[in-house]
Amino acid sequence: MTENKQFVIDDQQTGRLDAVLAQLDQEYSRSQVASLIQKKHVLVNGKAVKNSYKVQAGDEISLNPPQPVASELVPQDIALDIVYEDDDLLVVNKPRGMVVHPAPGHPDGTLVNALLHHAPLSSINGELRPGIVHRIDRDTSGLLMVAKNDHAHQALSEQLKAHKNTRLYYALVQGEFDEDEGQIDAPIGRHPVDRKKQAVLAQGREALTHFKVKERYPGYTLLELRLETGRTHQIRVHLAYIGHPVVGDPLYGKGSLVTNLGQQGQLLHAKTLSLTQPSTGQELTFTSDLPSYFTDVLAKLEPVIRTKDNLNKEY
């Protein structure tokens, strides 16, 4: 079922209802929010209002989206790289270019279609996203955990909310770093003009990314990144914000700059994932090697400074 949501407005979130709600709930664009308001799926202090209603501190907003209609989501025999599986969950190594779940423009051929062919999935995320506890972008490769039943889904979701999982990513980024490690603490919300993008905004939601330099190259840096929060496009937005976009990022980067490396596409990989097994309580950690197109690019770059923890140069 689609989740009903409640928001209480503080003095930093005032303005038009449609604009404010689109910032509060990243699942919907402003136009989608406007449609929900018009159809009275949004109430302010228990009453239906117009899109132009000016929200004030203390207002209580209820978002009650319509339940999804039955979809034609079908199992498809698509190859999967399954790193781990038990009765509760799977850990899948998703290739770059695969969409996680059906969405406009991608009705099938997704990871969910492939998973449904392989195993039963939890029902918590409804018809279009069964089993999906967290997502990674289409152009990001790497590890993703999937729930096979509702008990596991709930437990894994709670781990994410409590920041009990370790999620490490590797990214090749534009530019060079002076520091060896640091963090990017900058709130993220939907871009005010380009609705396909996210951006660092004062009124956005808290977002924290830790980074560590793994290798330095002329004009590029290989980073290990640890997510403490999980906002949409978080790593890509944060790195672009500090002037070091992911190499090949089609939305936030400068994709044309990677042609001299003989590679097209985004170099961001979800490399390490840890979780607690929902039924046994066992702590599990999984790693995934960088894909060949990623290591092929690294092989063309000559390191200029080696970091202490990367002397063996194994990715």
KOLFI-870909 format. One record per residue (C-alpha): residue in three letters; x, y, z; residue number from 0. Coordinates in steps of 0.1 Angstrom, whole numbers, always signed. Each point is the difference from the previous one (the first is absolute). Layout:
<rs>
+------+-------+-------+-------+-----+
: code :    c1 :    c2 :    c3 : pos :
+------+-------+-------+-------+-----+
:  ALA :     X :     Y :     Z : NUM :
...
+------+-------+-------+-------+-----+
</rs>
This chain:
<rs>
+------+-------+-------+-------+-----+
: code :    c1 :    c2 :    c3 : pos :
+------+-------+-------+-------+-----+
:  MET :    +0 :    +0 :    +0 :   0 :
:  THR :   +11 :   +36 :    -6 :   1 :
:  GLU :   +10 :   +16 :   +32 :   2 :
:  ASN :   -19 :   +29 :   +16 :   3 :
:  LYS :   +22 :   +27 :   +13 :   4 :
:  GLN :    -2 :   +28 :   +26 :   5 :
:  PHE :   +21 :   +32 :    +1 :   6 :
:  VAL :    +1 :   +28 :   +26 :   7 :
:  ILE :   +12 :   +33 :   -14 :   8 :
:  ASP :   +27 :   +19 :   +18 :   9 :
:  ASP :   +10 :   +37 :    -6 :  10 :
:  GLN :   +26 :   -10 :   -26 :  11 :
:  GLN :   -25 :   -16 :   -23 :  12 :
:  THR :   -26 :   +26 :    -8 :  13 :
:  GLY :   -13 :    +8 :   -35 :  14 :
:  ARG :   -24 :   -14 :   -26 :  15 :
:  LEU :   -14 :   -34 :   +10 :  16 :
:  ASP :   +10 :   -17 :   -33 :  17 :
:  ALA :   +36 :   +13 :    +2 :  18 :
:  VAL :    +5 :    -8 :   +37 :  19 :
:  LEU :   -15 :   -35 :    -3 :  20 :
:  ALA :   +22 :    -8 :   -30 :  21 :
:  GLN :   +30 :    +9 :   +21 :  22 :
:  LEU :   -12 :   -21 :   +30 :  23 :
:  ASP :    -8 :   -31 :   -20 :  24 :
:  GLN :   +26 :    -7 :   -27 :  25 :
:  GLU :   -21 :   -29 :   -14 :  26 :
:  TYR :   -22 :   +25 :   -19 :  27 :
:  SER :    +7 :   +29 :   -24 :  28 :
:  ARG :   -17 :   +33 :    +5 :  29 :
:  SER :   -24 :    -7 :   -28 :  30 :
:  GLN :    -9 :   -33 :   +15 :  31 :
:  VAL :    -5 :   +16 :   +34 :  32 :
:  ALA :   -23 :   +26 :   -16 :  33 :
:  SER :   -21 :   -27 :   -16 :  34 :
:  LEU :    -3 :   -18 :   +34 :  35 :
:  ILE :   -11 :   +33 :   +16 :  36 :
:  GLN :   -26 :    +6 :   -27 :  37 :
:  LYS :   -14 :   -35 :    +5 :  38 :
:  LYS :    -1 :    +6 :   +38 :  39 :
:  HIS :   +25 :   -26 :    +9 :  40 :
:  VAL :   +18 :   +27 :   +20 :  41 :
:  LEU :   -16 :   +16 :   +31 :  42 :
:  VAL :   +13 :   +29 :   +21 :  43 :
:  ASN :   -12 :    -1 :   +36 :  44 :
:  GLY :   -26 :   -25 :   -12 :  45 :
:  LYS :   -14 :   +21 :   -28 :  46 :
:  ALA :    +4 :    +0 :   -38 :  47 :
:  VAL :   +17 :   +32 :   -13 :  48 :
:  LYS :   +13 :   +14 :   -32 :  49 :
:  ASN :   +35 :    -4 :   -14 :  50 :
:  SER :    +7 :   +37 :    +7 :  51 :
:  TYR :    -8 :    -3 :   +37 :  52 :
:  LYS :   +28 :   +16 :   +20 :  53 :
:  VAL :   +11 :   -25 :   +27 :  54 :
:  GLN :   +10 :   +14 :   +34 :  55 :
:  ALA :   +20 :   -13 :   +29 :  56 :
:  GLY :   -21 :   -25 :   +19 :  57 :
:  ASP :   -21 :   -12 :   -30 :  58 :
:  GLU :    -6 :   -37 :    -1 :  59 :
:  ILE :    +1 :   -14 :   -35 :  60 :
:  SER :   -15 :   -35 :    -8 :  61 :
:  LEU :   +10 :   -16 :   -33 :  62 :
:  ASN :   -23 :   -29 :    -8 :  63 :
:  PRO :    +9 :   -11 :   -35 :  64 :
:  PRO :   -23 :   -23 :   -19 :  65 :
:  GLN :    +8 :   -37 :    +2 :  66 :
:  PRO :   +17 :   -14 :   -31 :  67 :
:  VAL :   -22 :   -19 :   -24 :  68 :
:  ALA :   +10 :   -35 :    -9 :  69 :
:  SER :   +30 :    +0 :   -23 :  70 :
:  GLU :   +10 :   -22 :   -28 :  71 :
:  LEU :   +34 :    -6 :   +16 :  72 :
:  VAL :   +11 :   -34 :   -13 :  73 :
:  PRO :   +30 :   -22 :    +9 :  74 :
:  GLN :   +27 :    +0 :   -27 :  75 :
:  ASP :   +28 :   -24 :    -5 :  76 :
:  ILE :   +28 :   +25 :    +3 :  77 :
:  ALA :   +35 :   -11 :   +13 :  78 :
:  LEU :    +8 :   +11 :   +35 :  79 :
:  ASP :   +33 :    +2 :   +18 :  80 :
:  ILE :   -11 :   -13 :   +35 :  81 :
:  VAL :   +27 :    +5 :   +26 :  82 :
:  TYR :   -20 :   -15 :   +29 :  83 :
:  GLU :   -34 :   -16 :    +6 :  84 :
:  ASP :   -19 :   -15 :   +29 :  85 :
:  ASP :   -37 :    -4 :    +9 :  86 :
:  ASP :    -3 :   +37 :   +10 :  87 :
:  LEU :   +21 :   +19 :   -25 :  88 :
:  LEU :   +22 :    +3 :   -30 :  89 :
:  VAL :   +30 :   +22 :    -7 :  90 :
:  VAL :    +3 :    +7 :   -37 :  91 :
:  ASN :   +29 :   +16 :   -19 :  92 :
:  LYS :   -19 :   +23 :   -24 :  93 :
:  PRO :   +16 :    +9 :   -33 :  94 :
:  ARG :    +3 :   +36 :   -12 :  95 :
:  GLY :   -29 :    +8 :   -23 :  96 :
:  MET :   -26 :   -22 :   +17 :  97 :
:  VAL :   -30 :   +19 :   +15 :  98 :
:  VAL :   -10 :   -13 :   +35 :  99 :
:  HIS :   -38 :    +1 :    -4 : 100 :
:  PRO :   -25 :    +9 :   -27 : 101 :
:  ALA :    -5 :   +37 :    -5 : 102 :
:  PRO :   -12 :   +23 :   -28 : 103 :
:  GLY :   +21 :    -9 :   -31 : 104 :
:  HIS :   +11 :   -33 :   +16 : 105 :
:  PRO :   -30 :   -23 :    +2 : 106 :
:  ASP :   +19 :   -32 :    +1 : 107 :
:  GLY :   +35 :   -15 :    -3 : 108 :
:  THR :    +7 :   +13 :   +35 : 109 :
:  LEU :   +17 :   -17 :   +30 : 110 :
:  VAL :   -34 :    -6 :   +15 : 111 :
:  ASN :   -12 :   -18 :   -31 : 112 :
:  ALA :   +31 :   -22 :    +3 : 113 :
:  LEU :    -4 :    -6 :   +37 : 114 :
:  LEU :   -37 :   -11 :    -4 : 115 :
:  HIS :   +12 :   -27 :   -23 : 116 :
:  HIS :   +25 :   -12 :   +26 : 117 :
:  ALA :   -18 :    +1 :   +33 : 118 :
:  PRO :   -30 :   +13 :   +19 : 119 :
:  LEU :    +4 :   +36 :   +13 : 120 :
:  SER :   -14 :   +20 :   +29 : 121 :
:  SER :   -32 :   +20 :    -6 : 122 :
:  ILE :    +7 :   +31 :   +21 : 123 :
:  ASN :   +10 :   +23 :   -29 : 124 :
:  GLY :   -31 :    -9 :   -20 : 125 :
:  GLU :    -5 :   -12 :   -36 : 126 :
:  LEU :   +29 :   +17 :   -17 : 127 :
:  ARG :   +28 :    -3 :   +26 : 128 :
:  PRO :    -4 :   -33 :   +17 : 129 :
:  GLY :   +30 :   -10 :   +21 : 130 :
:  ILE :   +18 :   +33 :    -6 : 131 :
:  VAL :   +14 :   +12 :   +33 : 132 :
:  HIS :   +23 :   +26 :   -15 : 133 :
:  ARG :   +10 :   +11 :   -35 : 134 :
:  ILE :   +30 :    +9 :   -20 : 135 :
:  ASP :    -1 :   +21 :   -31 : 136 :
:  ARG :    -3 :   -16 :   -35 : 137 :
:  ASP :   +35 :   +12 :    -9 : 138 :
:  THR :   +15 :   -12 :   +33 : 139 :
:  SER :   +12 :   -36 :    +3 : 140 :
:  GLY :    +4 :   -21 :   +31 : 141 :
:  LEU :   -16 :   -16 :   +31 : 142 :
:  LEU :   -37 :    +2 :    +8 : 143 :
:  MET :   -19 :   -19 :   +27 : 144 :
:  VAL :   -34 :   -14 :    -8 : 145 :
:  ALA :   -27 :   -13 :   +25 : 146 :
:  LYS :   -17 :   -33 :    -8 : 147 :
:  ASN :   -27 :    +4 :   +27 : 148 :
:  ASP :   -16 :   +29 :   +20 : 149 :
:  HIS :   +17 :    -9 :   +32 : 150 :
:  ALA :   +34 :    +3 :   -16 : 151 :
:  HIS :   -10 :   +32 :   -18 : 152 :
:  GLN :   -11 :   +17 :   +32 : 153 :
:  ALA :   +32 :   -10 :   +18 : 154 :
:  LEU :   +23 :   +11 :   -28 : 155 :
:  SER :   -18 :   +33 :    -3 : 156 :
:  GLU :    +4 :    +6 :   +37 : 157 :
:  GLN :   +37 :    -6 :    -3 : 158 :
:  LEU :    +3 :   +26 :   -27 : 159 :
:  LYS :   -20 :   +25 :   +20 : 160 :
:  ALA :   +22 :    -6 :   +30 : 161 :
:  HIS :   +32 :    +3 :   -21 : 162 :
:  LYS :   +11 :   -35 :   +10 : 163 :
:  ASN :   +10 :   -10 :   -35 : 164 :
:  THR :   +34 :    +7 :   -16 : 165 :
:  ARG :    -3 :   +11 :   -36 : 166 :
:  LEU :   +33 :    +8 :   -17 : 167 :
:  TYR :    +3 :   +12 :   -35 : 168 :
:  TYR :   +29 :    +6 :   -23 : 169 :
:  ALA :    +0 :   +29 :   -24 : 170 :
:  LEU :   +25 :   +15 :   -25 : 171 :
:  VAL :    -6 :   +37 :    +2 : 172 :
:  GLN :   +12 :   +31 :   -19 : 173 :
:  GLY :   +28 :   +20 :   +16 : 174 :
:  GLU :   +26 :    -5 :   +27 : 175 :
:  PHE :    -4 :    +1 :   +38 : 176 :
:  ASP :   +25 :   +15 :   +25 : 177 :
:  GLU :   -16 :   -17 :   +30 : 178 :
:  ASP :    +2 :   -38 :    +5 : 179 :
:  GLU :   -35 :    -3 :   +15 : 180 :
:  GLY :   -30 :   +21 :   +11 : 181 :
:  GLN :   -37 :    +3 :    -1 : 182 :
:  ILE :   -27 :   +19 :   -20 : 183 :
:  ASP :   -28 :   +12 :   +23 : 184 :
:  ALA :   -25 :   +18 :   -22 : 185 :
:  PRO :   -38 :    -4 :    -2 : 186 :
:  ILE :   -15 :   -13 :   -32 : 187 :
:  GLY :   -34 :    +7 :   -16 : 188 :
:  ARG :   -16 :    +0 :   -34 : 189 :
:  HIS :   +16 :   +25 :   -25 : 190 :
:  PRO :   -22 :   +31 :    -1 : 191 :
:  VAL :    +1 :    +2 :   -39 : 192 :
:  ASP :   +11 :   -34 :   -14 : 193 :
:  ARG :   -24 :   -25 :   +16 : 194 :
:  LYS :   +21 :   -30 :   -11 : 195 :
:  LYS :   +28 :   +12 :   +22 : 196 :
:  GLN :    +7 :    +4 :   +37 : 197 :
:  ALA :   +20 :   +28 :   +14 : 198 :
:  VAL :   +16 :   +13 :   +32 : 199 :
:  LEU :   -27 :   +23 :   +15 : 200 :
:  ALA :    -2 :   +17 :   +34 : 201 :
:  GLN :   -35 :   -14 :    +4 : 202 :
:  GLY :    +9 :   -35 :   -11 : 203 :
:  ARG :    +3 :   -31 :   +21 : 204 :
:  GLU :   +31 :    -8 :   +20 : 205 :
:  ALA :   +26 :   -19 :   -21 : 206 :
:  LEU :   +35 :   -11 :   +12 : 207 :
:  THR :   +26 :   -17 :   -22 : 208 :
:  HIS :   +35 :   -10 :   +13 : 209 :
:  PHE :   +28 :    -3 :   -25 : 210 :
:  LYS :   +36 :   -14 :    +0 : 211 :
:  VAL :   +26 :    +3 :   -28 : 212 :
:  LYS :   +10 :   -34 :   -13 : 213 :
:  GLU :   +22 :   +11 :   -29 : 214 :
:  ARG :   +11 :   +33 :   -16 : 215 :
:  TYR :    +4 :    +4 :   -38 : 216 :
:  PRO :    +8 :   +31 :   -21 : 217 :
:  GLY :   -34 :   +17 :    -2 : 218 :
:  TYR :   -20 :   -28 :   +17 : 219 :
:  THR :    -4 :   -16 :   +34 : 220 :
:  LEU :   -12 :   -34 :   +10 : 221 :
:  LEU :   -22 :    +3 :   +32 : 222 :
:  GLU :   -16 :   -23 :   +24 : 223 :
:  LEU :   -33 :   +14 :   +12 : 224 :
:  ARG :   -21 :   -10 :   +30 : 225 :
:  LEU :   -36 :    +9 :    +2 : 226 :
:  GLU :   -14 :   +11 :   +33 : 227 :
:  THR :   -34 :   +10 :   -15 : 228 :
:  GLY :   -16 :   -12 :   -32 : 229 :
:  ARG :   -14 :   +29 :   -19 : 230 :
:  THR :    -8 :    -3 :   -37 : 231 :
:  HIS :   +32 :    +4 :   -21 : 232 :
:  GLN :   +18 :    +9 :   +33 : 233 :
:  ILE :   +36 :    -8 :   -10 : 234 :
:  ARG :    -4 :   +15 :   -35 : 235 :
:  VAL :   -15 :   +32 :   +13 : 236 :
:  HIS :   +25 :    +4 :   +28 : 237 :
:  LEU :   +30 :    -6 :   -22 : 238 :
:  ALA :   -12 :   +24 :   -27 : 239 :
:  TYR :    -7 :   +26 :   +28 : 240 :
:  ILE :   +36 :    +0 :   +11 : 241 :
:  GLY :   +12 :    +2 :   -36 : 242 :
:  HIS :   +10 :   -36 :    -5 : 243 :
:  PRO :   -28 :   -17 :   -20 : 244 :
:  VAL :    +1 :   -37 :    -7 : 245 :
:  VAL :   +18 :    -8 :   -32 : 246 :
:  GLY :   -26 :    -7 :   -27 : 247 :
:  ASP :   -30 :   +11 :   +21 : 248 :
:  PRO :   -26 :    +9 :   -26 : 249 :
:  LEU :   -21 :   +22 :   +22 : 250 :
:  TYR :   +24 :   +18 :   +24 : 251 :
:  GLY :   +34 :    -5 :   -17 : 252 :
:  LYS :   +18 :    +9 :   -31 : 253 :
:  GLY :    -3 :   -32 :   -20 : 254 :
:  SER :   +19 :   +15 :   -30 : 255 :
:  LEU :   +32 :    +1 :   +20 : 256 :
:  VAL :    +3 :   -37 :    +2 : 257 :
:  THR :    +4 :    -7 :   -37 : 258 :
:  ASN :   +37 :    +3 :    +2 : 259 :
:  LEU :    -1 :   -29 :   +24 : 260 :
:  GLY :   -17 :   -22 :   -26 : 261 :
:  GLN :   -30 :    -5 :   +22 : 262 :
:  GLN :   -36 :   +11 :    +0 : 263 :
:  GLY :   -23 :    -3 :   +31 : 264 :
:  GLN :    +1 :    +7 :   +37 : 265 :
:  LEU :   +28 :   -13 :   +22 : 266 :
:  LEU :   -18 :    -6 :   +33 : 267 :
:  HIS :    -2 :   -34 :   +16 : 268 :
:  ALA :   -17 :   -12 :   +32 : 269 :
:  LYS :   +29 :   -22 :   +12 : 270 :
:  THR :    -7 :   -10 :   +36 : 271 :
:  LEU :   -32 :    -7 :   +18 : 272 :
:  SER :    -5 :   -12 :   +36 : 273 :
:  LEU :   -33 :   -11 :   +16 : 274 :
:  THR :   -14 :   -20 :   +29 : 275 :
:  GLN :   -18 :   -31 :   -11 : 276 :
:  PRO :   -36 :    +6 :   +11 : 277 :
:  SER :    -7 :   -35 :   +15 : 278 :
:  THR :   +33 :   -11 :   +14 : 279 :
:  GLY :   +16 :   +34 :   +10 : 280 :
:  GLN :   +32 :   -10 :   -18 : 281 :
:  GLU :   +21 :   +29 :   -13 : 282 :
:  LEU :    +7 :    -4 :   -37 : 283 :
:  THR :   +24 :   +20 :   -22 : 284 :
:  PHE :    +2 :    -3 :   -38 : 285 :
:  THR :   +24 :   +16 :   -25 : 286 :
:  SER :    -1 :    +3 :   -38 : 287 :
:  ASP :   +30 :    +6 :   -22 : 288 :
:  LEU :    +0 :   +30 :   -22 : 289 :
:  PRO :   -14 :    -8 :   -34 : 290 :
:  SER :   +25 :    -4 :   -29 : 291 :
:  TYR :    -9 :   +32 :   -17 : 292 :
:  PHE :    +9 :   +18 :   +33 : 293 :
:  THR :   +33 :   -17 :    +4 : 294 :
:  ASP :    +8 :    +4 :   -37 : 295 :
:  VAL :    -2 :   +38 :    +6 : 296 :
:  LEU :   +22 :    -2 :   +31 : 297 :
:  ALA :   +26 :   -20 :   -18 : 298 :
:  LYS :    +4 :   +29 :   -25 : 299 :
:  LEU :    +7 :   +25 :   +28 : 300 :
:  GLU :   +34 :    +2 :   +16 : 301 :
:  PRO :    -2 :    +5 :   +38 : 302 :
:  VAL :   +18 :   +31 :   +13 : 303 :
:  ILE :    -2 :    -6 :   +37 : 304 :
:  ARG :    -8 :   -33 :   +17 : 305 :
:  THR :   -21 :    +0 :   +32 : 306 :
:  LYS :   +13 :   -21 :   +29 : 307 :
:  ASP :   -30 :   -23 :    +1 : 308 :
:  ASN :    +1 :    -8 :   -37 : 309 :
:  LEU :   +35 :   -12 :    -6 : 310 :
:  ASN :   -11 :   -33 :   -15 : 311 :
:  LYS :   -23 :   +17 :   -25 : 312 :
:  GLU :   -27 :   -26 :    +1 : 313 :
:  TYR :   -35 :   +11 :    -9 : 314 :
+------+-------+-------+-------+-----+
</rs>
